[in-house]
Amino acid sequence: MVRVTFLPNNENIEIANGDSLWETILKAGIRPNSICGGKGICGRCKVLLKEGITEPTVQETELLSPEEIKKGIRLACQTRLYNNCTVEILPENRTGLQDIFPLNRVDNAKDFKSSFWLDANVEKIFLTVDKPSLLDQRSDWGRIKEALVRKKEKNLNYLQTPLPLLKKLPVLLREADFIVTVVICNGKITALEKGDTADKVFGMAFDLGTTTVAGYLIDLKTGKEVSALSKTNSQISYGDNIISRIDFTQNKENGLAILQKEIINTINELINETIQNTGISRDNIYEITIAANTCIHHLFLGIIPIYLASSPFLAAFNRGLSLKAKEIPALYLSPETNIYMLPTISAFIGSDVLAGILFNGMNDREEITLLIDLGTNGEVILSKNGELWACSTAAGPAFEGIGISCGMRAVEGAIDRVKLSKNTINRHVIGNGNPKGICGSGIIDLVSDMLRIGLIDKSGRLMTKKECPSGISEQIKNRLDIKSGENIFLLVKENETEEGKEIYLSQKDIREIQVAKAAIASGIKILLREAALETKDIGELFLAGSFGNFINIENAIKIDLLPNISLKRISLVGNAAGKGAELALCSRRIREIGEGIYKDVKYVELSTHPNFSKEFMETISF
Amino acid sequence: MVRVTFLPNNENIEIANGDSLWETILKAGIRPNSICGGKGICGRCKVLLKEGITEPTVQETELLSPEEIKKGIRLACQTRLYNNCTVEILPENRTGLQDIFPLNRVDNAKDFKSSFWLDANVEKIFLTVDKPSLLDQRSDWGRIKEALVRKKEKNLNYLQTPLPLLKKLPVLLREADFIVTVVICNGKITALEKGDTADKVFGMAFDLGTTTVAGYLIDLKTGKEVSALSKTNSQISYGDNIISRIDFTQNKENGLAILQKEIINTINELINETIQNTGISRDNIYEITIAANTCIHHLFLGIIPIYLASSPFLAAFNRGLSLKAKEIPALYLSPETNIYMLPTISAFIGSDVLAGILFNGMNDREEITLLIDLGTNGEVILSKNGELWACSTAAGPAFEGIGISCGMRAVEGAIDRVKLSKNTINRHVIGNGNPKGICGSGIIDLVSDMLRIGLIDKSGRLMTKKECPSGISEQIKNRLDIKSGENIFLLVKENETEEGKEIYLSQKDIREIQVAKAAIASGIKILLREAALETKDIGELFLAGSFGNFINIENAIKIDLLPNISLKRISLVGNAAGKGAELALCSRRIREIGEGIYKDVKYVELSTHPNFSKEFMETISF
């Protein structure tokens, strides 16, 4: 046995001789940074060994600097332990999994004014049930049904009741002295509560992203959003992209179960936080809806995702699915809580995209509309008179701040707006404190302004101090620097940041942005061509993504991320996937629409598309 | 700790000091006889202590003879163990739980000739599914559905699929090379099998009686009964009647769970035996239907039955219920197997009675019909132009051979027919071997003939040798004897029986028969009066019960068990409950009829009926 002690808390854990430090860290509940999911490729899972320092492996020699190796820094995934050791995992090498962030809240109530939209799948009805006597020997259930029929004046003959409720029925009814509230969901009685609880009807909508999970609590009586929180998907420790995670399910024993557990844990933490913040009871959440990309959708359900990623790229199923919380292992909701999974469209176009289509009513527009959803991948959807085309671009999570040296999500401490001129630099920090990093909208502003004043050329090359165009003030010019052999632009000096570490944009970061925007731009072009349209035909463009509400659209057009159309025709729609999941939670009619259109979306496979490489190469420059 | 050793096998078990021998015996898997369920009332759970003999308790002194106490016989439920002991439980003090008996088989195929009746809820469809390609990226499920639609030419848009199946789908489909058979049950795809298995479609119908459980295997492609077995309900160790068992759930920790486990075990054993005998696979049983009295129905589902037995006598619910095998703990069937519980009618009129009504088409008859179902209780149902009345009589299980000194069920070794004259006695034994006891039909024959030749008088009194009427031969007269101070009639001498123990009918046995037949006869009279009818109006009488096919109807009329109507108008219908459950398994239409009528049956509560005591006293004599 080997004892591993974690600093700073001195917690320790015993493991078998030769066990991997990566697995040990995960077991200890610590989430290391990782892109590759523990394969020794990305070099992110750095740990500082204080005692029991191991010999560096070949991978470590390649991925770590000599200074790091000398200090005792190793990669957790490359380290096997044969001696007791003491380990510190620096905060920057952990993912911010413990952080739950409030999201910009939207009051949906106004959108749901029409009763057409507020048509929830959950209904609570308060009942005073006839008490039994020798002259009235109807069954417990029979008298509830009779009271329901009396109140609703409907034929409820085929209303089903699950066994767990029937088991509780006799005792509960008598304890409640025959005064109860029934909960009807999906045409079934799913709960029975003592007394009058008809005013407590809640549901939650979730958007499960590769990187970020958002959870919204909705009052189903009003359609009002009561709470909106987001959290990093804790699957991220097993790879920051879908392909790494699919690999993990294929190559790791119990890989599927582990990833399922991680996404369920993330949801559980959002639910717990929501309950704690709002004071509502877990038992008053009767339904949740879930939008997700197809891989996370499969992982949440425990369905092997390997056929999503190998040709010919098939989902197990696409249609919407209703199930019960108890069917999902360790999902901490009342067991009979209904779960509605929105339909997915293809292996690469998930229900998050369908939710975006629904939120923006794209199925029902006469004008030509385009939706760009910038999550970890970028999805593009085009509609023309109800006809729909979709593609998924391998944009990567750059616009979520992931894969960028000092990138972060659009949460407190993120630089979300930058204004750079030849002489001055201004920035805005979410929460107005000291900055911790830069998020997608800030990156777009920065790149756009650097292009404008010539610090980046059309090819994307970052100037050195020497190459700096004339007319740039010394103050700005001095920000062009070199770090670990790479050209960078220094945005914030270390003494001005929250964590005492400088914030900068590197040449590599700019390349990431170029790849991302080229992927999206070529996707848009190919879709337009499929529909025999041109950029000028676009009537409205919806830009979705968790960064969406902060972005400077002019700058996004300047870097060719967005097509060059009139600003008036572009709307920022925020987390359209989450909002679409909210709509599906509030309206059965919306679900029906979704069930009606998912099959009709024409999925355009870019990887095999004859024009893709050409378009991509044409759009990679600024 | 105390060590208890069981003879003859010398198996032993360690228990805590002071533990009850009754519980220890149950733990050891031995089923003692019991009527009261371990309360020290019935005196049935006799054990022979060979070592560690305990002091007799007050109850034991009352319920056991001095000889028994001297020999070391004790009541298991009264014995607490403080010393190691050796125990023998004689075969006669065990219930015959290990015995599974084949039932008379009925070939239903002829009844199901019309496709109207063979309309099973399970359908299997063989499919050759399109293989995927980059030009056909429909989901796995999407291509199955498309193949289904092609084959069935139906709109299957709303066909649901349970999550466990979706989880298996991607791998199974590829392993099967896209050639599969789907199973559709209840409008859901419940299973997917590799290759063409469309010819293997089975279901089982069960009748759960207080004493006996019957299980029938049906080929759902033909409606043919493949196997029919019966077994003692192993709940019997906790009391041989419903009231004892309800008491047990109320007064014993986990009592409900224990009784649920016992009935599930009984069903499991019938399923196992059926599978073993027929060679069919457990996975090819796709649906089971269950008819039961309301208490066993509740116990099977794990619903507390206490409100069935206390005024105003309410069931938790009556309507039919569909559920999945996985919802019933440890029911050994494929988890997605559908279970259909037929509707019950009231706390005392179960789905076994509804099944009997369906089997005899009583809901749809113009003439007046009467159904008498002799199980552990006797239920009586009267129909008049589709109008239905029902009552439950506390007849007890005498006609099942229970509670009768030498009584047994109508299985191999039972005397099922007796012919007694003044000079001779003839008997028939099921299986033609040596007799082991007497079953209901034999008891009816014997009592009827004893009445005829004057060995029993009208009041039910059994003559002594002295009182024996003249004209009776010595051979018969000598059979009138005294045993343990009670008058008996010796039917078979000990050297002629299988187990070397004499078979006789006692005065107490005759009283049991009197109470049982009076209960039923008064129930019939009261129902007729409710419907403003008389005995002569009865157009057809159906006599159901597991003993049914052996009974001599003339004799049953002679002892006033059946009303005195023309024999031509009486049909023996066997286990009508089991047959009704079979019908419900084979026909959705039959289920619909059941769901339509259960509420309309007028239940007549005898216990509070003003005429009941009078009728009962009038019918107790022969």
Interface residues (C-beta under 8 A of the other chain):
Chain A: P132 S133 L134 D136 Q137 R138 S139 D140 W141 G142 Q160 T161 L163 L166 K167 L169 P170 V171 R174 L301 G302 I303 I304 I306 Y307 S311 P312 F313 L314 A315 A316 F317 N318 R319 L321 S322 L323 E327 S346 A347 K599 Y603 E605 T608
Chain B: P132 S133 L134 D136 Q137 R138 S139 D140 W141 G142 Q160 T161 L163 L166 K167 L169 P170 V171 R174 L301 G302 I303 I304 I306 Y307 S311 P312 F313 L314 A315 A316 F317 N318 R319 L321 S322 L323 E327 S346 A347 K599 Y603 E605 T608
